Every structure is written in structure tokens, then in C-alpha cells.
């Protein structure tokens, strides 16, 4: 008997040792893949490898005779130095060229523009980055955002005025001149009247209280290149944590755990996440249906043949650590991407994943559809499912647009082609999709688009569609300047809102709801900042150009009838490049805050993250938090439908939500924070579960409650959260639910 016990113990120990070694091996294998890819990408042919490009430029300079060709190489080198964050060297080169060479007018103009933006960036380095403050780079720049070291901006002002004397229709220089004056506290009073743009104020016929960036105080304002963000509860304590990534293969994941006392701690190293680098986008999932949120990291976007980076699936072990299971799950592939959507496409209760890859004429990377085998592995099925799209995909989103109980896919591309794939999967049959783009009347635009999402913006029970126009190398500052003067510059960068007409078709209502404006959005997401039950949204804007200094934007939904740009009064319009966005009530005060991952495509364009705290919008609106758990459906309840019916100011109305993480670039919590206006209670909550289509009803739920609901259990479970003050000690708030 004793021998049997000893043998059993030894066997268990051996299994544990083997499991630990396997975890270590899988982690190390991914780390080595990423390190190899990082070395491979350090190539002068890779436009996102400025260190290698600089070496090549120095070699060319050494072997090139003086003349126009050498001038161009030096100008290119100055740009590369900016990309590396060496602004002083860039300014020195351009100053030297300005005094040495006498090129033709166009080259002189390009040289001076390069020098002006280098001076602007030098000012940002000294003031906004090295001496970062909450108001730094918030448009319009005022207060502590005004530069104390004004040298860079003052030089830029002189250079932009020189450019405008030669060409008064230079909208890019006009826009940047006004921004430069803001940085030194000279806008609008010091701007020459002929150059003054009315961009520093706006008339908003709605009350908006300003948000405050507290990221620096909480240790969240890490400086890095652009990347993704997830806000959700990863350790099952009820409080939202924050995970961020960077597109740079030298920069690690960060995992900020919520300490429940108004502070956060980065435990990425302890959790085993800091060894994993790169990832322009990240999202939460539950690939093995254990109820623990895993992490999916997407890599390689924009880099073409140099972007064959592996994605990563990081399993939540439930003990505060994560393990890479990419290879063993069957998800290991090597295609440039930054977008995916997790959903149960065959209604078997397990989450599948569709990945939107980037294809060009010379480098084809078909989209992938991995169907969950319900045993920790996946089978790639895009071709047989009719989903192997071969376009330059920049955003994918999933939702049931026709309310038939099957999850459909929408694909946004830089090719100008939007694709709507209708799910036609039969019960217990293989997953099948049909391209219904033309039938749905979604083929009306032909310019590049990026971030996208399904949502019900007008609360009619049908999923509408928002798509953000984009251009990677378009001089956005020029378009912003022209727009300020009401000069039409084409459709690039404009928002497109398609309203669901309930009959399988959509209608472009962008102009009707006052969204027909230029934004050039990258990261973006939606939430409800004023608890009126109508979804608002926030856009992270920009592109890789250093001159692309335009504000991120916040739009308020006015009862589903129109949207109002409230960026300026809300004080959330950072001029820095905006990527992964998440809405969440991080301090549990009943108001959704906004977290954004900021920073550009180059090391020299790195910037700090921001967490904009919502002070509450003084409207006495109420809310509820609803956390669902699936049993027959996937445990995270992704795809579950909620309908809340209540009486708001004497008017009986309904609000609709679907459990998901929001837009295609940034991840909200899966917990549903839902505003109910002035209503004191929800008269009826209706939940429709994905797999079975069964419906549960709950009545008379009081405002301000946190409740959990389990599929098939006709009882609400209330829970309490502590209201967090990021400057003061935590205060306990009890919540009870009534059913």
C-alpha cells in the first residue's frame, strides 16, 4: 500500500514537472520566434526599421557626390533621425542644408517643411514627453499643456510663416502654424489674422464636463509605440485591470492589476507576460471555455513581407500567470495582421476566431477562420467556409445583423472594398458564409477604411455599422487645415455610419446624423459617457507621418438622431497618435472613463498612454452593470443579447446591447455598463442566449446595481464594488439587486 502511495505521488510530481516544462518550452519557443523576427525585420528595405535605414543612408552619403541626389539623401536621413527620436541631429542636418544648398522651389519647400516639423517634434520632446503633464498635447493646448521651453515651436512658427508667404493655400502649414502658436500660448491672439483658423473653440449645445487624464499619477503613462489595450477583469476579483501592447518587437506587454484601493501595479513580469513583445492589437477571449479570460496578441500589421510575425494565444492559468499555447492550439501562423474577432460562429458554445490578414498584389495573405474543436485546439476553415478573403484587411467585426441567431462578419479594408459575410451555417453543419455586400447595399464607398464595429446606435434592436475612413501616408494636417476653412478635400478619412433598415440592407446616414467629417481613425471604441442609454464613441486618430498632429475625437450620441463632436469641452483631444481604446468605469463611480494606448509607428514617435476620468455629466442619469455567464453558451456570454425596458422621464423606451468587447481596435470589458437615463428601475430585462436562442426575463431591477446572471438560472446575484478615488482612500459602496 505504501509503495502504491509513493508511486502515485511520484507519478503526479512527474506530471506536474512535465507540465511546467511544457509551459516553459512553449513560452520560450514564442519568445525565440519573436526575437528571430525582430532580427529579420532589421533590414533597410523595411520602412519601419529606421536604424537599418539610417545605416544604408550613411553608406550612400559616403559614396555620393555633392548635388541634388545627395541633398535628397540628407533630407531622407533627417526624417529617419526623427523616426529614431534624434530630433536635434535632424534639425542640425536640415539647418546645414538650408544654408548650403540652393535647390529649386519645390525642394526648398520640402526642406523647410521638414525643418519645421523637426522643430515642432523637438518642442514636443522637451515639453510633452520628457516633462509630461496631464494637459500635455490636449487640443486646444492650454494651461499646463503650454510649453515652458518654447524654442522648438517658435522656430517652427517662423518657418511656417515663411512657407505661407510663398503659398497661402498651403493648408498643412496653416494648420501646423496654428498648433505651434497654441503650444507657446499665442493662440489666437498672436496668430496673424490672415493665418488664423477658428479651431480652438466650438459651440456645443449640450452640457459637457471635462475629463482629466490621471494615467501619470497611477503609473499607467508608460511611453511606447502605438499598440493595443484591453480593460477587463483578468483575476476574477470584480475589478477591471488593464493590459497594453506595443507594435515594437522590443517592447513588452504590460499588465496593470487593479489593487482595489485607487492604485494599479504592473505585474507583467510576475504573470509571465513581459517576455512577450510586440502586438499592434490585443483582445480578450476564452479559447478553452474555462471562464478565465485569455489574451490574443495580433502582430505584423503594415509591414508587408516583413510582417510575417506570429500571433500569440496566451492562456490564463487562473493563478495570476499566463502561458503561450499558440502552437499547441493550432493558431500559429505567420501573416501581417492587427485585427480579429472572437465569436461562436457555429453555435456550439465555444468561441471561434476570424483573423483579418493584409494582402497586396505581391504578397497574398488570405484571412483565416479557426473553428474551435472544443479540446483546446482549432481547425483552420476559411476556404471551405467561404471566408478566405484576400484583401488588405484593417478591421473586422462580428454581429448578427439580420437577427437570425447566427453571427455574421464585416470586413473593412484599405482596398476600398467592404465585405459583409452572412453566416448561413446550418445546425450541426460546417461553418459557411455568403458574401452579401452588394445585396446589403454596403458597396457604396471606394476609399480605404480601418476601424469598424457593429452597434445599435439608435436602439431599434438591429445592429448598425460604423466604418472609419483612413489613409496611411496622406498628409492629414493638410486635410485638417482645409476642413477648418470648409474647403473640400475628398472623402479620405471620413466616417461612414450605415443604419440597419431591418430588411437585410443598410443605408448611409453619415450626413444625416452629422458624422460626415474627417477623422482618420485608427484605434476606437464606443461607450455611454452620460448614461443616457445611447452609445457615444471615441476615436484615436493619426497616421505614421510626424506632421499628422490632429486631435483624437469624442462624439456624443444625441438620442440616436445625430452625433455632436464634444472633443474640445471634454478635454480628451490629444494630438498624439491614438491606438487601442477602451471604455470602462475604472473607478466604479457609475461613469464610463476612457483609456487610450498612444504612440506612433516609430520609436521616435513613442508617447504616453492616457486614462481620461469621467467626472460625471451632471444629468442625474442612472445605470446598471450586468455580468453574464453562459452554460450552454460560451462562458463569457459573447453574443448574448440584452434588452432593457424602462420609463425615462415619463417615456417608456428600450435599450439594446450585445455582449462583446466593442470596436475592432481596442477592447472594452465584457461586463455591460448600461445607462438608463432618469429611470429608477429596469421594468424588464430580457436576455437571449446565443446557442439555444432561449430567453430569460427579470423584472424590477433597481438603478445603480451590479448583478450577475447565469444562463438558465432565474435569479440575479448582486455583488458590491468599492468606489475608487485615485487621489483618496477607497470607500465601500454596497449594492443590492431586486428582482
N, C-alpha and C positions, 0 to 999 in steps of 0.2 A: 504493500500500500504506500509506504513511504517513498519507494522508488518511483511509483507512478506519479506521486505528487511532485517529486523533484523533476521528473521527466516533463511533466506538464508545464511547470514553471520555466524550465529551460526552453521549451518549445515556444512559450509565449514571449519570453525575452528575445529569442531569435527572431520571431516575427516582428516585434517592436523594433529591433535593431535593423532588420531588413527594410521595414517601412521608413524608418528615419533616414537610412542610407539612400533609399529610393527618392525620398523628398529632396535630400541634399543633391543627389545626382541630377534630378530634373531641374532644380533651381540653377545648378552650376551649368548645365547644358544651355539653358536660355541665356545666362549671363555671357557665356562664351560666344554664342551666336551673335549677341548684340555687340560684343567687343570686336568680333571679326567684321561685322557690318560697318562699325564705326571706322575701322581702319580702311575698309574698301571705299567708303564714301569720301575719304580724304584725298580727293582727286580734282585736279584743276578743271576737268570737264564738268564737274558738279557745281552748279551755280550757288549751291548752299554750303559750299566748303571754302569760305573766304581765305583761310590760312594757306590752303593749297593754291588757290588762285593768286594770292599775293606772291608766292614763290615763283610762279610762272611769269607774272608781270615783271618781277625784278630781273629775271633771266632775259626777257625780251628787251627791257630797257638797256641792259648791259650790251646787247648786240644790235641796237638800232641807232642809226644816225639821226642827228637833230632834224626836225621837220614836223610836218603835220601828223604823221603816223606816231611819232614819239609823243607828241602833245596828247593825242588820244589815249595812249597807253598810260601816261601820267594821270590823266583825268580819271581813267578807269581805276587806277591804283588808289586814288583818293577815295573813290566810292568803296573800294574793298576795305580800306582802313576804317571807314565809317562802320562797315559791317562787322569789323573786329572790335569796335569800341575805342579806336585810337583817333579821336577827333582832332587833337592838337596836331598830329602828324598830317592828317588830311588837310587841315587849314593851311599848314606850312607849305605843302606841295602846291595847293591852288593859289596861294598868295604869290609864290615864286613864279608860277605860270602866268599869272595876271600881269606881272611886271616884266617878264622875259619875252613871251611870245606875243605876236600881233596877228592873230588868226582872223578869218573873215567874221562877219557879224554873227552868224548862227553859232559858230564855235565859241565866240566871245560870250554870247548869251548863255550857252550851256555851261561854260566855265564859271560865270558869275552866279548862275543858279546853284551850281554845285558848291561854290564857296559859301553862299548864303545859307543853304541848308546845313552845311557842316558847322557854321557858326551857331545856327539855331540848336543843333544837336549838342554842341559844346555847352551851351547855356543850360540845356536840359540835364546834361551830365552833372554839372556843378550844383544845380539847384534842385531839380525834381528827383534825381536818383540818389546822389551822394548825400544830399540833405533833405531826404524825403519827409513830406508832411502830408496830413490828411487832405489838404486842399490842393496839393501839387497837381498841376496839369488838368484841373477840373475847369471845364469850359462853362461860362466865360471866366477867365482867370482873375481872381481877386483875393483879397485877404492874404493869408499865409502862402497862397499859391504864387504871389508875385515874387519874381526873382530878387534875391539880395545881391547876387553877382550878375550885373546887367551887361557885362562886356559882350558876351556872345550875341544876345538879342539886339543890342544897339548896333553892332556891326551888320547884322542881318537886315535891320531896318534901313540902313544907308544903302546896302546893296539892292534891296528890293525896290527902293525908290529910284535907283539908277536904272533898273530894268524897266520900270513903269514909265519913265520919261521917254524911253525908246519905243515902248509898246504899251499903250494904255489899255489894250484888250488882253493883256497877259493876266488871265483870271487866277492862275496859280499863284503868281507873285502877289496879286492883290489880296488873296485870301491869307497867305502866309505873312504879309506885311501887317495885316490887322491882328493876327495871332501874336506876332512879335511885339506889337505895341501893348497887347494885353499883358504879356509876361513882364514888362517893365512898369506896369501901372499907368500906361499912357493912353489906354483906350477908354472912351472915344475921343477925349478932349485934345490929345496931341496928334491924332491922325489927320493929315491934310484932308480938307473936306472933299477934294476930288477923288480921294482914295478910300474914303470911309464907307465900310459896309455895315449895314444895320443887322448885326448878328449877335450882339451881346445882350440882347433882351428880347423878350417875346410876350405877347399878350395872351394869357391863358385864362379862359372864362371858367375856371374851376379852381377850387382851393387845393393847394399842394404844399405840404410841409417838407422842408429839405431833409434829405438823408445825410448821414455822417459816416465817413469811412473810418472804421475802427481797426482795420487789419493790422496796422503797425503796432498798436497798443497790445494786440492779442498774439503777436508773433506770427501772424499769418501772411505778412507782407514780404514773403521771400522773393528775391529778384531772380528771374529766369526768363527764358524764351517762352513764346506762346505755347499753350498746352490745354489740356482738358481739366474738368473739375466734376467731382461728384459730391453732393451733400446728402448724407443719409446716415442711418444708424447701423454701424457695422459691428458693434459689440453687444447688441441687444439690450442696452440699458435704457432705451427710450429717448435718448438724446442724440441729436444729429452731429455726426462727425464730418470732416472734410478731407477729401483725397484729391491731390493735384498731380499733374504730369507736365512734362516739357517735351517739345519735339526734338530737343537736343539729346543725342545718344550718350552724352557725357553727364546729363543731369538726371537725378533720380526721382522716383515717386516720393511724395510726401504724404504722410497720414497723420492728420491733426485730430487727436481724440478729444472729445468734449469732456472736460473734467467736472461738469455739472456744478461749477462754482463761479462761472464767469471767465474761465480761462481754458486754453487749449494747450496740448502738449504734442509735439511731433514725435511719434513713436515708430516711424517708418523703419528704423534700424532694428528695433526690438521685434517688430512684426514681420521682419524678413522682406520688406518691400523696398528698402533703399538700395538693394543690389540690382534692382530692375530699373533700367534707364529708358529714356525716350517715350514717345507716345503723344501725338498731337491731340488725341481724344481718348477719353476713358468713359466707361459706363458700368453700372452695377447690373448684376444678373444673379440667377441661382441655377447653375447648369445641372446640378445633381439633385435638386428639389429637396434639400435638407432644411430649407428655411433660413439658411445663412447667406448673406449677400457676398457674392464673389465679385471679382473685378475683371473686366475685359479691357485690354490695352490695344489701341489701334495705332499703327505706325506706317511711315513711309510716304505720306501724302506729299504731293507736289514735286517729288524728287525724280520722277521718271525711272529710268533704268537703275538709278542709284537708290531707289526707294523700295527695293525688294527686302524690306525689313519684316521679321516675323511679328505677328500679333502675339499677345500673351493672354492666357486664361489663368488667373490666379485664384486658387481655391481658398475660401475662408475655412480654416480648420476649427473654428469655434473656440480656440484657446488664445486668441489675440494674435495669431500668426497666419501667414498665407503661404501657399505652396504653388509653384508653377506646374500646371497639369496640361499645358498646351499640346505637347506631343502625344501623351497617353490618351487624351480625349479625342484626338483626331483632328484638331483645329489648326495644326501647324501648317502654314502656307506662307508664301513669300510674294506678296503683291503690294504695291503702294496704295494705301487707304487711310482714311480717318473717320469712316462712317459705317455704322452698322445698326441693326435694330433687332432686339430680342423679343420674340413673341411665340405663342403656341399656334403655329400655322396649321397643324393637323388636328387640333383639339383633342390631344391625348393626355393633357395635363402636365406636359413637360415643355420647357422653353427651348425653342429652336433659334437659330440666328442667321440673318441675311446680312452679308457684308458687301458694301458698295466699293468696288475697286476702280482704279483710274486707268483707262485705256487711251492710247493715242494710236495714230496710224502705224507707227513703227514699233510700238510696244503694247501689245494687247494683253489685258488682264481682266478676264471675264469676272463678273460678280459671282459670289459664292453663296450657296444656301446649305447650311448644315442642319440636318434633321436629327433631333435628339433620339438616341437609341434606348434611353431610359436605364442605362447601365454605366453612365459616366463617359460614354463615347458618342460620337456623332458620325453621320454619313453625309458626304457632300452630294447634293442632288440638284444643283441649279439647272443643269442642262435638261435633265428629264422633267423637271418641274416647269420649264419654260421661263426661267428667271436668270439665265446666263447672259445678262445684258453686258454689252461691250462698248461702253462709253466712258467719258471722263467724269465719273460719278463723284459728287461733292456732298451730297446729303441724301439719306434715306430715312423714311419714317413709316410706321405701320399703324393701321387703324381699320376699323370696319366701316367704310364709307357708305355702304348700302344697307347696313343694319341686317345682314343676312346671317349673322353669327359666325362668319369666317373673317379672319384678319387679312387685309389687303396690304399692298406695299406701294409707296410712292417714291420715285427716284428723281432727284434733282441733279443736273449735270452742267458742266462748263461748255458742253457742245451746243447748248441751246435747246436740247431735246428733253422734255419732261416725260416720264414714263409712269403710267398707272397700271399696276398689275393686279387684276381682280383674282381673288382666291376662289377657284372653282373646285376645290378638293371635295371629293365625295366621302361619306362616312366610311371609315376603316380603309380608305383607298390611299394611294400615293399622293403626295402633295402636288397640286397643279395650279398654275397661274395662266391668265389670259391677258394680253395687252389690250386694254380698253381705253387708251389715252384719247384717241380720236372720238370714240363714242361718248366719252365723258366730257368732251369739249375742253380738254386741257392742253391742246396743241396750238394755242393761240399766241405763244411767245417764242422768239427765236434767239434770245440772247442768254449768256451764261448765268446760271444760278447756283446758289451754295446752300446755306442752311434752310431747313424746311421742317414743317410739322403739321400733323393733323390736330385739330382742336375744334371745339364748338364755341365759336366766339359770340354767337348770338343766342345761345341757349334754346335752340329749337329741337334738340335731340338728334341732330345729324352732324357728322364730322365735316368741318370745313378745312381749308388747306391754305397755309401761308408759305410763300417761297420768297427767298431773298436774292435779288439780282446781285451779280458780282463780276469783277474783272481783276485779275491778279497783278497786271502791270499797267493798269490805267491810272493816269495822274489824277487821283481823286481830289486833290486840292484845287485843281483847275475846275473840276465839275462843281465843287462846293462854292467856289467863287462865282461861277456863272449862275448857279442856282440862287445865290444871295441877290443877284441882280435880275433875277427872273429871265435869264437867257437860257433857252432850251439847248441841252447838250446830248440829246438822245436818251435811250431807255436804259443804258447800262447802269447797274447798281440800284435799280428801283425795286420797291416791294411789290409783290403781287398777292392779293387776297382773293381766293376763289371761294364763293359761297356755294354750299351744297343745296341743290334745288330739289332734293328728296326723290328724284326720279332717275338717279344714276348719272346725272350731269351736273356740271359746275358752271358758275358764271363769275367772270372777273368783275369784282365790285371795288377794286382798289381806289378808283377815283371817287366813287360814291361815298366811301367811308373815310375819305381824306388820307389815304395811305399811298397815294401815287407820287412818292417823293424818293429822293436818292439817299441811300444809306450805306451800301457796300458792306453788308453784314457778314461776319464770319461766325463767331460764337453767338448764341442767342437762346433765349428761353422765355417761358411765359409763367405768370402767376397772377395773384389778385392783391395788389398793394393796398387797396382801400376796403376790402371785404364787402364789396357790393355784389359779388357773385358773378361778375363779368371779368373775363381774363384779359389782363394787361400784358405787355411784353417789353423785353429789354434786349437791345442789340449791341454786340461788341463789333466795332467797325474797323476798317483799315485794309491795307494790303502791304506787301513787303517793302514798298518804296518809303524812304525816310521822309519824303515830303508829304506823305499821307497822314497829315495831322487833322483829323476830323473827330468830332465828339462821338462817343458811344451814345445811344439814344434810348429813352424810355417813353413808351406810348401808353396812354390811359384809354381804356375801353369805355366809351360813353353809352352804356346800356345797349350795346350791340348795334348802335346806329352809326357811330363814327368813332375815330380814334384821334386823340389830341396828343401832340408832342409836348411832354412836360419835362423834358430833359433839363432845361435851364432852371426852373424853380425847384426841381427835385435835387439839383446839385449832384448829378450822377454822370455828367458828360465828360468823362476822362478822354483826353486827346490821345492817349496811348492805345496801342493795338489791342483789341478786345477779342478774347477767345472763349473758352468754356464758361458758360453762365449757368447759375442755379438760383432759383427762388426757394427760400426756406425761412421759417420762423425760428432762427437760431437762438434767440434769447427767450423764447416762449412767452412773449408778451401779447400774442394774438395778431401780430402784424408781420407779413412776409418781408424778409430782408433780401438783399441781392448780393451774391458772391460772384466775382468775375476773375478769371485767370487772364492776366495781362502780360504783354510782351510780344515782340515781333519774331521774324523768321531768321534773324541773325544774332550772334552773341552781343554785338554792339547795340542791338535794339531790345535787349532784355529790360524788363520792368517789374515792379512790384504788383502782387495781387491786391485786390480791394474787396472789402466787405462793407457794403453800404447798409447801415442800420436804419430801418424804417421807424420813425418816431410815433407812428400812428397819424392818421389823416383827419382827426378832429371831426369825425362824422357819426360817431356813436354806432357804427355798424358792428355786427356780431359775426361769429364764426363757429365752426366745429372742426375738430380733427378726427378723421376716420381712418383706422388702420385695419385692412382686411387680411385674412389668411385663408388661402384655398386649401381644400382637402382633395376633392376630385379634380379641381382646377389646380394649376401650379400654386405652390405655397405663397409666393409673393403676390398672387392675385392679379398679375399683369393681364390687362384686357378686361377686367371686371368693370361693369357699368354701374354708375350710381346716378340716381335721380332724387333730388331733394325738393320737396314741395312745401311751401311755407307762405305766410302772409306778411308782406313787407309794406309798411305804411298803408295798410288797408287794401293792398293789391295782392291777390293770390297769384303766385308765379312759381316756376320751377328752374332749378339749376342742374346741369348735367356734367358729369365728369367720367373719364375713363382712367383706370389706374395705369400709369406709365411714368417715365422719368422726364417727359416733356419733349423739347426740341432735339434736333439731330446733332447739336454741338454744345454739350453741357447737360448735366443730369440732376434733376430735382429729386427730392425724397419721394419714395413711393407712397408714403403716408399722404393722404389727401387733406390738405388745408382748404376749407371751403367757406367762403364768405356768404352770409345770408341776409345782408342788409340790416334793416331795423327789426327784423323778425326776432321774437323772443324764444321761439322754438321751431323745430322742424316738425311739421304736421305728419309728413310721411317720408320715410327714407326707403327707396326701392333699390335693391341690388340684384343685378342679373349676372350670373356666373358664367364664365366662358365655355367650359366643356359641355355642361348639361343644358345650358340655357335656362336653368331653373331660377326662379325669382323669390327673394325674401323681402318681407316688409317689416318695418319698425316704425312705431308711432310716438309722437310727442317727446322728441329728444330736445332737451333744453340747450340753449345757446352756451358757448364757452366751454364745451366739454371735449375731453379726449376719450375716444371709445375704440375698443377693439371688437371686431366681428369675425367669427369663424364660419366658414361655409357650412351650411346645414344645421347650425346651432342658432336657435331662435331666441338668443339672449345677448344683450350688449354687456361688454365687460368694460367698466370705467377704469381709468388709471390717471394718476396725477403726475404732473411735471412741475419742477421748480422754475419759477420765473427768474431768469438770469439777468443781472445788471453787470455789464462789462467794466463798470467802474466801482461798484459797491458789492457788499456781501450778498449771497443768494438769499431769496425769500421763498418760503414754501407756499404753494398755492394748491388747494385741494380742488378736485373736480369730481363731480358725481354725475352720473347719467340717469335719465329717466326714460323708461320705455313704456 
